[in-house]
Amino acid sequence: QVQLVESGGGLVQPGGSLRLSCAGSGFTFRYYVMKWFRQAPGKEREMVAGVTIDGGRKKYAESVKGRFIISRDNNRAMVYLQMNSLKLEDPAIYFCKAEGQGSNTEYWGQGTQVTVSS
């Protein structure tokens, strides 16, 4: 059974930090591009960050560049999103996604809520 399970969300003040984790199981994690998306109420889901299968290349949305860092640990089948300098526009449900290279296979997690409030 394929699973992606996010954790680490919560409430943080503006300027604070959170580290999201996503644990993959039931598929060969190391062969999948991993991405983080977010969706705020009334808005479309948007990609926040992505990392290649070997962790060598990373991509970020302009809105989070310089603040968020994506990383992965293939031995543990984990992907992380370190979020620093959180802003009032960052609150959303954050999802991790696995995308099979050269295939249409993709998996989504159930999401974790991030709230930024003073």
C-alpha positions in Angstrom: 0.0 0.0 0.0 1.5 3.3 -1.1 1.6 6.0 1.5 2.9 9.5 1.9 2.5 10.9 5.3 3.3 14.5 6.1 4.0 15.8 9.6 5.4 18.9 11.3 2.7 21.4 10.5 1.4 23.8 13.2 1.0 27.3 14.4 4.0 29.7 14.2 4.4 33.4 14.5 5.6 35.5 11.5 9.3 35.2 11.1 9.3 31.8 12.7 10.3 28.4 11.3 8.8 25.0 10.8 10.2 21.8 9.4 7.8 19.6 7.5 8.5 15.9 7.0 7.0 13.4 4.5 7.5 9.7 4.9 7.1 7.5 1.9 6.3 3.8 1.9 5.0 1.1 -0.5 6.9 2.3 -3.5 10.6 2.7 -4.5 11.1 6.2 -3.1 14.5 6.7 -4.6 13.2 6.6 -8.1 10.7 9.4 -7.6 11.0 13.1 -7.9 9.6 14.6 -4.7 7.8 17.9 -4.5 6.0 20.0 -1.9 2.8 21.8 -2.8 0.5 24.0 -0.8 -3.1 25.1 -1.1 -4.6 28.0 0.8 -8.4 28.4 1.1 -10.0 29.7 -2.1 -6.7 29.3 -4.0 -5.3 26.8 -6.4 -2.7 24.2 -5.3 0.7 25.5 -6.1 4.1 23.9 -6.2 6.4 25.2 -3.5 9.6 23.2 -4.0 10.9 20.1 -5.8 14.0 17.9 -5.7 15.4 15.4 -8.2 15.8 11.7 -7.4 19.4 12.1 -6.2 18.8 15.4 -4.4 21.2 17.2 -6.8 18.8 19.7 -8.2 16.2 21.7 -6.4 13.5 24.1 -7.6 11.5 26.7 -5.7 8.6 28.9 -6.2 9.6 32.6 -6.4 7.6 33.3 -3.3 9.7 31.0 -1.1 13.1 31.3 -2.6 15.7 32.1 0.0 13.4 31.1 2.8 12.5 27.4 2.2 14.8 24.5 1.7 13.8 21.1 0.4 15.9 18.0 1.1 15.5 14.3 0.9 16.9 11.2 2.5 16.5 8.2 0.2 17.8 5.7 2.8 14.9 6.8 5.1 12.4 7.5 2.3 11.9 10.9 3.6 11.5 14.4 2.1 11.7 17.5 4.2 10.8 21.2 3.8 12.6 23.6 6.1 10.5 26.8 6.2 12.2 29.9 7.6 11.1 33.5 7.9 7.4 32.4 7.6 5.1 35.1 6.4 1.4 35.8 6.8 0.9 34.7 3.2 2.4 31.2 3.8 -0.5 29.5 5.7 -1.9 26.6 3.7 -2.2 22.9 3.8 1.1 21.6 2.6 1.2 18.4 0.6 4.1 16.2 -0.6 3.9 14.5 -3.9 5.9 11.7 -5.5 6.3 11.8 -9.3 7.7 8.8 -11.2 10.4 9.6 -13.7 9.3 8.8 -17.2 5.9 7.7 -16.2 2.5 9.1 -15.2 2.7 7.6 -11.8 2.2 10.0 -8.9 1.2 9.8 -5.3 0.0 12.5 -2.9 0.0 12.8 0.9 -3.0 13.9 2.9 -1.4 17.2 3.8 -0.4 19.0 7.0 -1.7 22.4 8.1 0.6 25.4 8.5 -0.7 28.5 10.2 1.1 31.7 10.6 -0.4 34.2 13.1 0.7 36.6 15.7 
